[in-house]
Amino acid sequence: MKLKELRETEQKVLQDRLAELREKERSIKFGLGNREVKNIREVRGVKREIAHILTVISERRHAGTEKATKE
């Protein structure tokens, strides 16, 4: 997903996707250890998407605290 799409997604969906990606990253890492995974670059893409989701969650959290302090 692109960052713009992630920003438009609901918080619950982001949390679910984050959990799914972390599980996928874990299984890929185990697969690498057992030499079952052929595409090593797949880890990079999963980590990047996790970072994007965490960025959006953090932005929302900080936006909420900024609104509270301005009021």
Secondary structure by P-SEA (a helix, b strand, c coil): ccaaaaaaccaaaaaaaaaaaaaaaaaaaaaaaaccccccaaaaaaaaaaaaaaaaaaaaaaaaaaaaaac
